[in-house]
Amino acid sequence: MVNVRVLMIAGVAALSATAAKAADLPLPPAPGVVEEAGGWYLRGDIGMSNQRVGSLFNVLYNTATSVNTAQKDFDSAPIFGLGVGYQYHWFRADVTGEYRGKANFHGLDIVTSGGNNFTDEYRGSKSEWLVLANVYADLGTWWNVTPFIGAGIGASYNTIHNFLDVCTTCTPAPGVATGATASKWNFAWALHAGLAYKATRNMTVELAYRYVNLGDAMSGDLIDYLGGNTVNNPMYFRGLTSHDVKLGVRWMLDAPESRTVVLPPLMRRG
C-alpha cells in the first residue's frame, strides 16, 4: 500500500514538472499552417496564350482620309517555359525564360482615300521569347493547396512572321504586299495569380493565370507584288498583351523537412 502511494506521489510530481516545462515552450503554429524553410527549385511550365493588340499603324495611314481597323485578332498559341528560383517560407522569387509559339493574326482595315473606299486584309503570325524576373507571395496553405499572387519584369523579343497585305478592292487595281519576318526587343511586365498544390515533399504543381504586357512589334518593310515601294512602311503592332493560362511544376532541389500542425481545441491559440 505504501509503495502504491509513493508511486502516485512521484507520478504527480513528474507530471507537474513536465507541465511547468511545457508552459515555458512556445506554442506551435495555428492549425493548417505548413512550416517550411527555404530552398532552391527548378520549374517548368506549359500553357496557352490569349493575345491582343492595342492598335495597328502604317505610315501610309497618314495619306488616307480615314482608316477604321475592323479586325485585329490573334489565335491562341502554346507556351513553353523553364526557370530557376528560391523559396523562403511564404516568399518566392525566380527567373524564367519561355518560348511563346506562333499565333496566327487576322486583320482588316476599312480605308477611305482619294474619294475611294477599299479594304486591306492582313495575315501573318507572331511569336516571342520572354524573359522575366518574378516575385510571389504565398497567401496561406489549406489541405496542401496554396493560393499565391506575384509580379514580374523583363524583356520580350517579339517577331512578326510572313506579314501579308491583300487589297482586293483597291482602285484602280487590286494589290498584294508582303513584309519580311522582323523582330524587336521590348520591355515586358506581368501579373500572376494561381493555386499551388504540394504533391510530394519535393514537387509542387501550379495552375496559374498571368497577364503579360509584351510591348510592341513590327513587320518588315511592305513591298508590293511587283517589287515596288516608295516609302519604308512596316506594319506596327502597338500595345501587345496576353491573358495566359499555365500549368507548371516546381521541383525543390533540397527540400527541407516540413510538417502540418493540427492542434486539439484546448491547445489552439485564441
C-alpha positions in Angstrom: 0.0 0.0 0.0 2.9 2.3 0.9 4.6 1.6 -2.4 1.4 2.5 -4.3 1.1 5.8 -2.5 4.8 6.6 -3.2 4.4 5.8 -6.9 1.3 8.0 -7.1 3.1 10.9 -5.4 6.1 10.5 -7.7 3.8 10.4 -10.7 2.0 13.6 -9.8 5.4 15.3 -9.2 6.6 14.2 -12.6 3.5 15.4 -14.4 3.7 18.8 -12.6 7.3 19.2 -13.6 6.5 18.3 -17.2 3.6 20.8 -17.3 5.8 23.5 -15.9 8.4 23.0 -18.6 5.7 22.9 -21.3 4.4 26.2 -20.1 7.8 27.8 -21.0 7.8 26.4 -24.5 6.5 28.5 -27.5 3.1 27.5 -28.8 3.1 25.5 -32.1 1.7 27.1 -35.2 -2.1 27.5 -35.7 -4.0 24.7 -37.4 -3.4 24.3 -41.1 -0.1 26.2 -41.2 2.7 24.3 -43.0 6.2 25.0 -41.7 8.8 25.2 -44.4 12.3 26.5 -44.7 13.9 27.9 -47.8 15.4 26.2 -50.8 16.3 26.3 -54.5 13.9 25.0 -57.1 13.6 24.4 -60.8 10.4 24.9 -62.7 8.8 24.1 -66.0 5.6 25.4 -67.5 3.3 24.8 -70.4 0.2 26.9 -71.3 -1.9 28.7 -73.9 -1.9 32.4 -74.7 -4.9 34.7 -75.5 -3.3 37.7 -77.1 -4.5 41.2 -78.0 -3.0 44.2 -79.9 -4.0 47.7 -78.9 -3.7 49.2 -82.4 -2.1 48.9 -85.9 -0.1 51.6 -87.6 1.4 52.0 -91.0 3.0 55.3 -92.3 0.6 55.1 -95.3 -2.3 55.7 -92.9 -1.2 59.4 -92.9 -2.0 59.7 -96.6 -5.6 58.3 -96.2 -8.7 60.3 -95.3 -9.7 57.7 -92.7 -8.7 54.2 -91.6 -11.0 52.1 -89.5 -9.5 48.9 -88.1 -12.4 46.4 -88.1 -10.4 43.3 -87.1 -7.1 42.7 -85.3 -7.3 39.2 -83.7 -4.7 36.6 -82.8 -5.4 32.9 -82.4 -4.3 31.1 -79.2 -0.8 29.7 -79.2 1.2 27.3 -76.9 3.7 28.5 -74.2 6.8 26.5 -73.1 8.9 27.8 -70.2 11.8 26.9 -67.8 13.1 28.7 -64.7 15.1 28.6 -61.5 14.2 30.2 -58.2 14.4 30.3 -54.4 11.7 29.9 -51.8 11.8 31.1 -48.2 8.7 30.4 -46.2 5.9 32.4 -47.9 8.2 34.4 -50.3 9.4 33.1 -53.7 11.5 34.6 -56.5 12.5 33.1 -59.8 13.9 33.9 -63.2 12.0 32.3 -66.2 12.6 32.1 -69.9 9.9 30.9 -72.3 9.1 30.5 -75.9 5.6 31.6 -77.0 4.6 29.8 -80.1 3.3 31.4 -83.4 -0.1 32.9 -83.0 -1.9 33.5 -86.4 -3.0 37.1 -87.0 -6.2 38.2 -88.8 -6.7 41.9 -89.5 -8.9 44.1 -91.6 -8.7 47.9 -92.3 -11.5 49.8 -94.0 -9.8 52.7 -95.7 -11.1 55.9 -97.3 -8.5 57.6 -99.6 -8.8 59.9 -102.6 -12.6 59.6 -102.6 -12.4 55.8 -102.8 -13.3 53.2 -100.2 -11.5 49.9 -100.0 -10.4 47.2 -97.6 -7.0 45.9 -96.6 -6.9 42.3 -95.3 -3.9 41.3 -93.2 -2.5 37.9 -92.4 0.7 36.7 -90.6 1.8 35.3 -87.3 3.6 36.4 -84.2 5.9 34.6 -81.7 8.0 35.8 -78.7 10.9 34.9 -76.5 10.1 36.2 -73.0 12.4 36.5 -70.0 11.0 37.6 -66.6 12.3 38.1 -63.1 9.3 37.3 -60.8 8.4 37.6 -57.1 5.5 35.8 -55.5 3.7 35.8 -52.1 2.0 32.7 -50.8 -1.3 33.5 -49.1 -1.6 30.5 -46.7 -2.0 26.8 -47.1 -5.1 24.6 -46.7 -5.0 20.8 -47.4 -1.7 21.3 -49.2 -3.2 24.0 -51.6 -1.6 27.4 -51.5 -3.1 30.4 -53.4 -0.5 32.9 -54.5 0.0 36.3 -56.3 3.0 37.7 -58.0 4.6 40.2 -60.4 7.4 40.2 -62.9 9.5 42.5 -65.1 11.8 41.6 -68.0 12.1 41.7 -71.8 10.2 40.2 -74.8 11.7 39.5 -78.2 8.7 39.9 -80.5 8.7 38.5 -84.0 6.2 39.1 -86.8 6.4 36.3 -89.4 5.4 36.5 -93.1 3.1 39.5 -93.0 0.7 39.7 -95.9 -1.5 42.7 -97.0 -4.2 41.9 -99.6 -6.3 44.7 -101.1 -8.8 43.1 -103.4 -11.0 46.2 -103.6 -8.2 48.7 -104.3 -8.6 51.1 -107.2 -7.5 51.4 -109.9 -6.4 47.8 -109.4 -6.2 45.2 -106.6 -2.8 44.8 -104.9 -0.8 42.5 -102.7 2.1 43.5 -100.4 4.4 41.4 -98.2 6.6 42.1 -95.2 9.6 40.1 -94.4 10.0 38.5 -90.9 11.2 41.1 -88.4 11.9 41.1 -84.6 12.5 43.7 -81.9 13.2 43.7 -78.1 10.7 45.3 -75.7 10.3 45.9 -72.0 7.8 43.5 -70.6 5.9 43.1 -67.3 3.5 40.6 -65.9 1.0 39.9 -63.0 0.4 36.4 -61.7 -2.3 34.6 -59.6 -2.8 30.9 -59.1 -3.0 27.9 -56.9 -0.1 25.6 -55.9 -0.6 22.0 -54.8 2.2 20.3 -52.8 2.1 16.8 -54.3 5.2 15.5 -52.6 8.0 16.8 -50.3 9.9 18.0 -53.4 7.2 18.6 -56.1 4.6 21.3 -56.3 2.1 21.6 -59.1 0.7 25.0 -60.2 -2.3 26.2 -62.1 -1.9 29.9 -62.8 -3.3 32.9 -64.7 -0.9 35.6 -66.0 -1.5 39.0 -67.6 1.6 40.0 -69.6 2.4 43.2 -71.4 4.8 42.4 -74.3 5.4 45.9 -75.7 5.3 46.4 -79.5 6.2 44.5 -82.7 6.7 45.3 -86.3 6.8 43.5 -89.7 9.5 44.0 -92.3 9.1 46.8 -94.9 6.0 46.2 -97.1 6.8 45.5 -100.7 4.2 45.2 -103.4 3.8 42.2 -105.7 5.8 44.0 -108.4 8.7 44.6 -106.0 7.9 48.3 -105.7 8.0 50.5 -102.7 8.0 54.3 -102.5 8.4 54.6 -98.7 9.6 52.5 -95.8 6.3 51.3 -94.4 6.4 48.3 -92.0 3.2 47.4 -90.1 3.5 48.3 -86.4 1.7 46.3 -83.7 1.3 48.6 -80.7 0.4 47.5 -77.2 0.6 43.7 -77.3 -0.9 42.0 -74.3 -1.9 38.5 -73.4 -4.0 36.6 -70.9 -2.2 33.3 -70.3 -3.3 30.1 -68.6 -0.4 27.9 -67.4 0.2 24.5 -65.8 3.6 24.3 -64.0 5.7 22.1 -61.9 8.2 23.2 -59.2 10.9 20.8 -58.0 12.8 21.6 -54.8 16.4 20.6 -55.2 17.0 20.1 -51.5 13.6 20.2 -49.8 13.7 20.7 -46.0 11.5 18.7 -43.7 8.0 20.2 -43.3 5.0 19.3 -41.2 1.4 20.4 -40.8 0.4 21.0 -37.2 -3.2 20.4 -36.2 -3.9 21.2 -32.5 -6.7 19.9 -30.3 -9.3 22.5 -29.4 -7.9 23.2 -25.8 -4.4 24.0 -27.1 -5.4 26.3 -30.0 -4.5 29.9 -29.7 -7.3 32.4 -29.5 
